[in-house]
Amino acid sequence: MEELRGLSLVEVREGSVRFYVPEAEALRRRRGPSTARLPVFYNPAMESNRDLAVVFLKAVGKTHRVKRVCEPMAGCGIRGVRFAVETEVEWVALNDLNPKAAALTKLNVEKAGVEGKTAVFNLDAEELLCKFSAPGRRFDFVDLDPYGSPSPYLDSCFRAVRRGGFLAVTATDTATLCGVNQKACLRKYGAKPLKTEYCHELAVRILVGAAVRLAARRDLALKPLFTYSTDHYVRVYLQMFKGARKADEVLSMLGFLYHCPRCLSRQTIRGLKLPHPAVKCSECGFSMEAAGPLWLGSLWHPETVEAMEAELSRVKIGRLKEARSLLEKVKLEMEVDVPGYYTVDRLAEVLHSPPTSPVRLVKALRKAGFQVSLTHFTPQGVRTDASAKALKEVLAGLS
C-alpha cells in the first residue's frame, strides 16, 4: 500500500490476533500513555482496556443484539479486528482520519482474514458517525477511545447508537478530570473537579454526568453498566434508551458531592443547582468543597459485572489475571453503594490515627456493623458507609 511506504512495521500478538504496528521505541512501554506523534497510533498499555472490551461485548451479546459495531478512532485497528475475530458480532466499521492508520488497518484486517466482517473508512470520526445516524443504519455498540477527552465526539456517538444499544468511552485526560486543571474540566465536561484522595472515582462520575446531561438534550437516557479507572485513564460502558421521561429519571441522579478537608466527611446533594451559601460540614462545621455536577447513582450493573466475570473462563486474553482481579474487586465494591472512598494514609494524616492496612480496617469496620469493601481505584482505598466520625472511633480502637 502506497500510504505505508517507508513505514517500518513489526508483528505483535494480542488476544487471538497477530497484527502489524509501527516499529518505535515508544511501543515497548507497557504502562502509561503512549504518544500521538507515532505515524499510526498504537498503545500497548491499553491491551487490558481492549481485553475488557472484548469481555463486555461477549457478555452483553448473550442477552442483547450486538451485531453492528463501530470503532471511530481505530489507529492500527486492533480493537475492531479483535471484535471481529473474538466475538459474535457480524460487522465492524473501523475508521481513522490518518491515511496511514486506515491503510494499516486494512492490512491488519486482511492478515486476520475478516474482510467480509469489516469495513475500513478514512474519515473524520464525527463524519463517520453521522453517516450511520439514520434509523436502520445505527450501531449496536460504539467504542470511543480517543487521545485525550472524548467530549467533542459524544454527541455524534449518541446519534450513531441505536436505542437500547451500547457506548463505551475512554478518557485519558485524567489530570483534567482529577482537578489539576479546573478550568479545563469546566470547559470540557461542564463540571467542577476536586483534587482529593478519591479523585479518580470523581473523574468517572464527572464523565458519566457530562454524558448524561448531553444525551438528555436528545431525550436520551444513559445507564452505566460497568466503569473503572486504572493506569492513566477512566473507562465507562453505558446503555442508551430513548424517552423524555427516562432522560428525566437519570438526570435526577445527578448532583454535587461535598468534601470536608478538615475531617474528611462527605455528603451528596442531588440537583443541578449549587446550594448557596456554601455547605457546612455536619460533623465539624468547616466549609465543604464541592465537586460536580456529577453522577451520584451506581457505577455498576450487577448482572453485567457477573456476566463479564463468567465470560473470563471462555476468552483468550493476554491480561487475564489483571482482568479477573479488577472484576473481583468491583463485584465486592458495588455492594457498598456510596459515592467516594477513604485511603488509609489520608485517614492517618488527617484524623491523627495510627497507620493501618486497608484489609485490617475493612475487618474492623465489618465487625462494627458497617458496609465496607476494598476498592479497585487504589490499593490503599476502603469504601464504606461509615461516617468520618465512626471511622475515627474504629481507627482509635485499632491502636
Beta strands, then each sheet from edge to edge (+ up, - down):
strand 1: 9-14
strand 2: 17-22
strand 3: 68-71
strand 4: 91-95
strand 5: 118-121
strand 6: 139-144
strand 7: 161-171
strand 8: 220-230
strand 9: 233-242
strand 10: 254-259
strand 11: 266-270
strand 12: 289-295
strand 13: 342-343
strand 14: 372-374
strand 15: 381-384
sheet 1: 1+ 2-
sheet 2: 5+ 4+ 3+ 6+ 7+ 9- 8+
sheet 3: 11+ 10- 12+
sheet 4: 13+ 15- 14+
end
